[in-house]
Structures are given as structure tokens and as C-alpha cells.
Amino acid sequence: MKLHTAGIDKWYTGCNCDVRLLLPHFLEAGINCLFPHEVNSCIHPAQLLNEYGKDLRIMGGFDKLEMIKGKEAI
């Protein structure tokens, strides 16, 4: 792929839902980053990273419902 030859190796998709069943297909297609990873609709990011290792990257991974409570809650 042209982007890979330019050094671009992170491909992401939005995932505000439980994407566990799709993850193997995403990775096979070259999508290797979840953004934003919504913890309320899936599992803790550490569990996904333990399962997929360095093949998967995660951006986000916090409870967005806690954001309205301020920095201390986050």
C-alpha cells in the first residue's frame, strides 16, 4: 500500500460499540487502532491489549460519562 511505504502504519476506526466480534476482521483488513474506545460498550482496554498485543492500538479507553463530573472523577 502506498501509505505503508510512506511510513503510515496506524489505521483507525470509530468504535462506540462492542467491536470484539469485528476485531479479527478489522486487523485482517489493516485497521489496527480503535478510536475512541468506549469502555461502557465493550471491555476494559487492558483486556483487549492483553488479547491482541501490539497488533492493536487503542485511543481513549475512559468512561466518557465521568467527564461531566470533572478531572477528579476521570
N, C-alpha and C positions, 0 to 999 in steps of 0.2 A: 504494500500500500504506500502511496505517495507520502502520507502523513507520517507513517512509521519511519520512512527513510529520512524525514526531516527531524526525527527525534521525538515525535509526539507519540507517547505510549499510554496516555490516560484517556479513556473514553468513558463518559458517564451518562447515566440516565436518571431522571427523576423517579423517586420511589416513595411516595406517601402511602404505600400499602405493603402488604406482606408479599414479598417477591421471592421467598425461598424456593418455590417450585420453578421459578423462571431463572434463578441464578445460574444453574449449569448451562442453560441456553444462552444467557447473556454473555457468559465467559467464553463460550464456544464462538460466539459472533464477534468477540473482541471488546465488548462492553465490560470494563473491569473496575468501575467505580460507581458507587451508589451515592446520589446527592439529591436532596438531603435524605439521609437515612432517618426515617421516622420511628422512634422507639415505641410509640404507642400502637403501632400497627404491625410490628414484627417482633423480633427478639433483640436482646442486647447486642450491640455491635461486636463486643468481645467474643461472643459465641460464634458469630459468622466468621470473624477473623481467625478464630481457632480452627474452624472447619475448612476454610479456603486458603488460609495462609497469605502469602504475598501475591497470590493471584487476584486478590480482591482488595480494593481500597474503599474507604468509607469517609464521606464528608458529612458532618452533622453528628447525629448519634446522641442527641439530648432530647429531653422532653419539652417540646415547644409550648406545651400548656403551662409549664413552670416559668416561662419567660415573662408572663404578665405579673408574676409575683416579685420580680426584681432580681438583681445579681446574686443575692444571698441564696435564694431558692435554687437558682441554676447551679 
